[in-house]
Amino acid sequence: MAVTILSALLLPGAAFAHATQRAVLHTLPTTPYLVAAGAAVALSALIVTFAARVPAPRSVRLISRPVVPRDLGSWFSALLLGLLVCVGFFGNRDPFGNLLTLTVWIVLWVALTLAVAVFGNLWRGLDPWTGPVRAARRALGRRGGIGLSRLGHWSAVAGYMGFAWFEIVSLAPADPAVLARAVLLYWVTIFVLAVAEGEDWLEKGEFLTVYFGFVAKIAPLWAERDNGRLTFRLGWPGAQIVGMAPLTLSQAAFVTAVLASVSFDGLHETFWWLALIGINPLDVPGRSAVIGVNTLGLLATWAVMSGLIAAAIRAELALSGRVALSFGRAAGPTVLSFLPIATGYHVAHYLVALLSSGQYVLVALNDPFHRDWALLGLPEHWVGFGFLVREDSVRLIWQAHWAIILSAHLLAVLLAAHIARAAGLQTRRIAQLPVAALMVLYTVFGLWLLSTPAAG
């Protein structure tokens, strides 16, 4: 039950996440793109493997200023969330006309993820718990915690997998009233736990905070806090990852959960998956008919991807002659290099949702209470999806998918090589190849997911 509640806050419903251009995409020559991307990643892996030196992503300092307390933004977000919950309960029951569903599924999950991947951890000043939790702990005279921090990031892992199940498998993730109840209950649950443990626990136990914290590590622009000052830096994407401490087991599990969930989100509607579970792709039943098999599929995808990464790391240790080195010590640094892959595929996967369903966000802001207002000056009927059926625009979308996936994997290859050498995990350069081969495989797999026939 708790996992289901956690899931409801974040996940986009199917109607939002899967606007599609595939009818036209299937007429385009996508196979050369898959081959070219796989070859480019493989070639880059060979270059960094046998290069005498792998340059580290660097950054430069821009400006520094005193840290602004987070409480004000947090209180604003909490109040806004309360208003959105009211809209969910009493507003339009159409998900495309309800500001709660549009905010959670399009603005938060899709648009904010993209913004964080570019501009750093914007969520840090927007989370709706820090301000209220601090105020409550001061009022109660509460100090110390109840031991939740000893769990590491495992509660965030459970929450993230719960939200993945809610999006992909559950029966009705798009109803505004259902979402409003779930959001309210989730906020209260996290609030109570954070008051008991302390607001710092949010960085480990609240999956939105953990998720955006990881995505922000890809950003070319970010802020660092030190001695009461905020320093803004600009650098190569992934420059922050090089300076991170090796991931703990629970952190590594979170990264693989992100990678696996978004992969299964793309996989479960493909003709291949439907044929595998005995479903006619041209006569797809409701979610209730596949809830069991898709639940198993989601968990199996997580297990397979975790197993493949673990196998690649063990092969890396064997080829490097460092078999005696503990697996945990090797896995912590190596999994860091998969952060760009997880983020890149997420952005590519939801790109069409942002371009299509994102238009309804503007519609809702134009007339939030359905009073025939035009606050943004937009006409009553202006939403259009013609770009999804035109060959030129679909080609551009596919090329954007290709560029995002390829860039993410090239960055991952570079980071993997640098992290492995910096951590002293490789005494033989050939040892880098198993992890690189896995990245090549996932490059092709990710692009195949975006181009193969699907029922969604």
C-alpha positions in Angstrom: 0.0 0.0 0.0 2.8 2.4 0.9 4.6 1.8 -2.3 1.4 2.4 -4.3 0.9 5.7 -2.5 4.5 6.7 -3.2 4.0 5.9 -6.9 1.0 8.1 -7.4 2.8 11.5 -6.9 5.1 11.3 -9.8 4.1 9.0 -12.6 2.5 10.2 -15.8 -0.5 8.4 -17.0 -0.5 6.5 -20.2 -2.6 9.1 -22.0 0.0 11.8 -21.3 3.2 9.8 -21.7 2.5 8.0 -25.0 1.3 10.4 -27.7 2.9 8.8 -30.7 4.2 9.5 -34.1 5.1 5.9 -34.9 2.7 5.4 -37.8 4.9 7.8 -39.8 8.1 6.8 -38.1 7.8 3.3 -39.4 8.1 4.6 -42.9 11.5 6.2 -42.2 14.8 4.3 -42.5 15.6 4.0 -38.8 17.9 0.9 -39.0 20.9 2.9 -40.3 20.5 5.2 -37.3 20.7 2.3 -34.9 23.8 0.9 -36.7 25.5 4.2 -36.8 24.8 5.0 -33.1 26.1 1.6 -32.0 29.2 1.9 -34.2 29.9 5.4 -32.9 29.7 4.3 -29.2 31.8 1.2 -30.0 34.5 3.3 -31.7 34.5 5.9 -28.9 34.9 3.0 -26.4 37.9 1.6 -28.3 39.5 5.1 -28.5 39.2 5.8 -24.7 40.2 2.2 -23.9 43.5 2.4 -25.6 44.2 6.1 -25.3 47.2 7.0 -23.1 45.1 9.5 -21.2 41.4 10.2 -20.8 40.6 13.9 -20.1 38.3 14.5 -17.2 35.3 16.8 -17.7 36.1 20.1 -16.1 34.2 23.2 -14.9 34.7 26.9 -14.3 33.4 29.1 -11.5 30.9 31.7 -12.6 29.6 33.7 -9.6 29.2 33.2 -5.9 26.5 34.6 -3.5 25.1 34.0 0.0 22.8 31.0 0.3 19.1 32.0 0.3 17.1 29.9 2.8 15.0 27.2 1.1 12.0 27.6 3.4 10.3 30.3 1.4 10.3 28.3 -1.9 9.3 25.2 0.0 6.3 26.9 1.7 5.2 28.3 -1.7 5.4 24.8 -3.2 3.4 23.3 -0.3 0.7 25.9 -0.6 0.6 25.5 -4.4 0.4 21.7 -3.9 -2.6 22.2 -1.6 -4.4 24.3 -4.2 -3.7 21.7 -6.9 -5.0 18.9 -4.7 -8.3 20.9 -4.3 -8.4 21.2 -8.1 -7.9 17.4 -8.3 -10.9 16.9 -6.0 -13.2 19.5 -7.3 -12.0 20.5 -10.7 -12.5 19.1 -14.2 -12.4 15.3 -14.1 -10.8 15.2 -17.6 -7.1 14.6 -17.1 -6.3 16.9 -20.0 -8.2 19.7 -18.4 -7.2 19.3 -14.7 -4.2 21.3 -13.5 -3.2 18.7 -10.9 -2.7 15.9 -13.4 -1.0 18.2 -15.9 1.3 19.6 -13.2 2.3 16.3 -11.8 2.6 14.3 -15.0 3.8 16.9 -17.5 5.4 19.8 -15.6 6.9 17.9 -12.7 7.9 14.6 -14.3 8.7 15.6 -17.8 9.5 19.3 -18.0 11.2 19.6 -14.6 13.4 16.6 -15.3 14.6 18.2 -18.5 15.2 21.5 -16.8 17.1 19.9 -14.0 19.3 18.0 -16.5 20.3 21.4 -18.0 20.2 23.9 -15.1 21.0 21.8 -12.1 18.9 20.8 -9.1 16.0 23.2 -9.2 14.0 20.8 -7.0 16.2 21.8 -4.1 14.4 25.1 -3.8 11.0 23.7 -4.7 10.3 20.6 -2.6 7.1 21.1 -0.5 8.4 19.5 2.7 11.6 21.3 3.9 9.9 24.5 5.2 6.9 22.9 6.9 9.1 20.2 8.4 11.5 22.7 9.9 8.7 24.7 11.3 7.0 21.7 12.8 10.3 20.4 14.4 11.0 23.8 15.9 7.4 24.0 17.3 7.7 20.5 18.8 11.2 21.0 20.0 12.1 18.0 18.1 15.8 17.0 17.8 17.5 13.9 16.5 15.7 11.1 14.6 14.2 7.6 14.8 16.8 5.8 12.8 15.4 6.0 9.3 18.7 7.3 7.9 20.2 4.0 8.7 18.2 2.5 5.8 20.2 4.5 3.3 18.3 5.1 0.0 16.3 1.9 0.1 13.0 3.7 1.0 13.6 5.9 -2.1 14.2 2.8 -4.2 10.9 1.3 -3.0 9.1 4.5 -3.7 10.5 4.8 -7.2 9.7 1.2 -8.1 6.2 1.9 -6.7 5.7 4.9 -8.9 6.9 2.9 -11.9 4.4 0.2 -11.2 1.7 2.8 -10.8 2.4 4.3 -14.2 3.0 1.2 -16.2 0.8 -1.5 -14.6 -1.9 -0.1 -12.3 -5.5 0.2 -13.5 -6.3 3.9 -13.3 -3.3 6.2 -12.9 -5.0 9.2 -14.6 -8.1 10.0 -12.6 -7.7 13.5 -11.0 -9.5 12.6 -7.8 -7.5 9.4 -7.3 -4.3 11.3 -7.9 -5.4 14.0 -5.5 -6.0 11.5 -2.7 -2.7 9.8 -3.4 -0.7 13.1 -3.5 -2.3 14.3 -0.2 -1.6 11.1 1.6 1.9 10.9 0.2 2.7 14.4 1.3 1.4 13.8 4.8 3.3 10.5 5.0 6.6 12.1 4.1 5.9 15.1 6.3 5.4 12.9 9.4 8.5 10.8 8.6 10.6 13.9 8.0 9.4 15.5 11.2 10.4 12.4 13.1 13.8 11.9 11.4 14.7 15.5 10.3 14.6 17.3 7.0 18.0 16.0 6.0 16.4 12.5 5.6 14.6 13.8 2.5 17.9 13.6 0.6 18.0 9.8 1.2 14.4 8.7 1.7 12.1 10.8 -0.5 12.3 9.5 -4.0 11.6 12.8 -5.8 14.5 14.4 -4.0 16.8 11.5 -4.7 15.7 11.3 -8.3 16.2 15.0 -9.1 19.5 15.0 -7.2 20.9 12.3 -9.5 19.5 13.9 -12.7 21.2 17.2 -11.7 24.6 15.5 -11.8 24.3 15.5 -15.6 23.7 19.3 -15.8 26.4 21.5 -17.4 25.2 24.3 -15.1 24.9 23.8 -11.3 25.4 25.3 -7.9 27.6 24.2 -5.0 27.0 25.1 -1.4 30.0 25.8 0.9 30.4 27.9 4.0 27.1 29.6 3.6 27.7 30.6 0.0 26.3 29.3 -3.3 28.8 29.0 -6.1 27.5 28.6 -9.7 29.7 26.5 -12.0 29.6 25.8 -15.8 31.3 22.7 -17.2 31.0 19.7 -19.4 27.9 17.6 -18.8 28.8 14.9 -16.2 31.6 16.9 -14.7 29.9 16.6 -11.3 29.9 12.8 -11.6 33.7 12.6 -11.7 33.8 14.2 -8.2 31.1 12.1 -6.6 31.9 9.5 -4.0 31.3 5.9 -5.1 27.6 4.9 -4.9 26.4 2.8 -2.1 24.5 -0.4 -2.9 21.1 1.4 -2.3 22.2 4.3 -4.5 23.3 1.9 -7.2 19.9 0.2 -6.9 18.2 3.5 -7.4 20.1 4.3 -10.6 19.4 0.8 -12.1 15.7 1.2 -11.1 15.5 4.4 -13.1 17.1 2.8 -16.1 14.9 -0.3 -15.9 11.6 1.4 -15.3 11.8 3.8 -18.2 13.0 0.9 -20.4 10.1 -1.3 -19.5 7.8 1.7 -20.0 8.9 1.6 -23.6 9.0 -2.1 -23.9 5.7 -3.1 -22.5 3.7 -1.6 -25.4 5.9 -3.0 -28.2 4.5 -5.6 -30.5 7.4 -7.8 -29.4 6.3 -7.8 -25.7 2.6 -8.2 -26.5 3.4 -11.2 -28.7 5.6 -12.6 -25.9 2.7 -12.5 -23.4 0.2 -13.8 -25.9 -1.6 -10.5 -26.7 -2.8 -9.5 -30.2 -1.2 -6.1 -30.8 -4.2 -5.1 -32.9 -6.6 -6.0 -30.1 -5.0 -5.0 -26.9 -7.2 -5.6 -23.8 -7.5 -3.3 -20.8 -4.8 -3.1 -18.1 -6.6 -5.5 -15.8 -5.9 -8.4 -18.2 -2.1 -7.9 -18.0 -1.6 -6.5 -14.6 0.1 -9.7 -13.3 2.4 -10.3 -16.2 3.4 -6.6 -16.5 4.2 -6.5 -12.8 6.5 -9.5 -13.3 7.9 -7.9 -16.5 8.8 -4.7 -14.7 10.6 -6.6 -11.9 12.3 -8.9 -14.4 13.6 -5.9 -16.4 15.1 -4.4 -13.2 16.6 -7.8 -12.4 18.0 -8.4 -15.9 19.5 -4.9 -16.2 21.0 -5.1 -12.7 22.4 -8.5 -13.6 23.9 -7.3 -16.9 25.7 -4.4 -15.1 26.9 -6.7 -12.4 28.2 -9.2 -14.9 30.0 -6.5 -16.8 31.6 -5.3 -13.6 32.7 -8.8 -12.7 34.2 -9.3 -16.1 36.0 -6.0 -15.8 37.5 -7.2 -12.5 38.5 -10.5 -14.0 40.2 -8.9 -17.1 42.0 -6.4 -14.9 43.4 -9.1 -12.6 41.7 -7.5 -9.6 39.4 -10.4 -8.8 40.3 -10.0 -5.1 38.9 -6.5 -5.1 35.4 -6.5 -3.5 32.5 -6.2 -6.0 30.9 -3.4 -4.0 34.0 -1.3 -4.2 34.1 -1.7 -8.0 30.3 -1.4 -8.5 30.0 1.9 -6.7 32.2 3.9 -9.1 31.1 2.1 -12.2 27.3 2.5 -11.8 27.9 6.3 -11.7 28.7 6.2 -15.4 25.2 4.9 -16.2 23.6 8.1 -14.9 23.8 9.8 -18.3 22.2 6.8 -20.0 19.3 6.7 -17.5 18.7 10.5 -17.9 19.2 10.6 -21.7 16.7 7.8 -22.3 14.2 9.4 -19.9 14.4 12.7 -21.9 14.1 11.0 -25.2 11.3 8.7 -24.1 9.1 11.6 -22.9 10.0 14.1 -25.6 6.8 13.5 -27.6 4.7 13.7 -24.5 6.2 17.1 -23.7 5.6 18.4 -27.2 2.0 17.1 -27.4 0.4 16.8 -24.0 2.4 19.9 -22.9 0.1 22.0 -25.0 -2.7 21.2 -22.5 -0.7 22.8 -19.7 -1.0 26.1 -21.6 -4.7 25.5 -22.1 -5.3 24.9 -18.4 -3.3 28.0 -17.5 -5.2 30.0 -20.1 -8.5 29.1 -18.4 -7.8 27.3 -15.1 -11.3 27.2 -13.8 -13.2 26.8 -17.1 -14.7 30.2 -16.9 -14.1 31.0 -20.6 -11.1 33.1 -19.6 -8.1 33.8 -21.8 -5.4 34.7 -19.3 -2.6 33.9 -21.9 -4.5 35.3 -24.8 -4.9 31.9 -26.4 -7.9 31.1 -28.6 -10.4 28.5 -27.4 -9.3 25.8 -29.8 -5.6 25.8 -30.8 -4.1 22.5 -29.6 -2.8 20.6 -32.6 -1.0 17.3 -33.2 -0.4 17.7 -37.0 3.3 17.5 -36.4 3.0 13.9 -35.4 1.7 12.9 -38.8 4.0 14.9 -41.0 7.1 13.2 -42.3 9.4 16.2 -42.0 8.5 16.9 -38.3 8.6 13.2 -37.4 12.0 12.9 -39.0 13.2 15.8 -36.8 11.8 14.2 -33.7 13.5 10.9 -34.5 16.8 12.7 -35.2 16.4 14.4 -31.8 15.8 11.0 -30.2 18.9 9.7 -31.9 21.1 12.7 -30.9 20.0 12.5 -27.2 20.6 8.8 -26.9 23.9 8.9 -28.7 25.2 11.9 -26.8 24.2 10.3 -23.5 26.0 7.1 -24.3 29.2 8.8 -25.6 29.3 10.7 -22.3 28.8 7.5 -20.4 31.7 5.8 -22.2 34.0 8.7 -21.4 32.9 8.9 -17.8 33.2 5.1 -17.3 36.8 5.1 -18.6 37.8 8.1 -16.4 36.1 6.8 -13.3 37.6 3.3 -13.7 41.1 4.7 -14.1 40.7 7.2 -11.3 39.4 4.6 -8.9 42.3 2.2 -9.8 40.0 -0.5 -10.9 41.9 -1.4 -14.1 45.4 -2.5 -14.5 44.8 -3.6 -18.1 43.1 -1.4 -20.6 41.2 -4.2 -22.2 39.3 -4.5 -18.9 37.2 -1.5 -19.9 35.6 -3.4 -22.8 32.8 -5.4 -20.9 31.2 -2.2 -19.6 31.7 -0.5 -22.9 30.1 -3.4 -24.7 27.1 -3.2 -22.5 26.7 0.5 -23.3 26.8 -0.2 -27.0 24.1 -2.8 -26.5 21.9 -0.4 -24.6 22.4 2.3 -27.3 20.9 0.0 -29.9 18.2 -1.2 -27.5 17.2 2.3 -26.5 16.8 3.4 -30.1 15.0 0.2 -30.9 12.5 0.9 -28.2 11.8 4.3 -29.6 11.3 3.1 -33.2 9.8 -0.4 -33.0 6.0 -0.9 -33.6 4.0 -0.3 -30.4 0.4 -0.4 -29.4 0.5 2.8 -27.3 
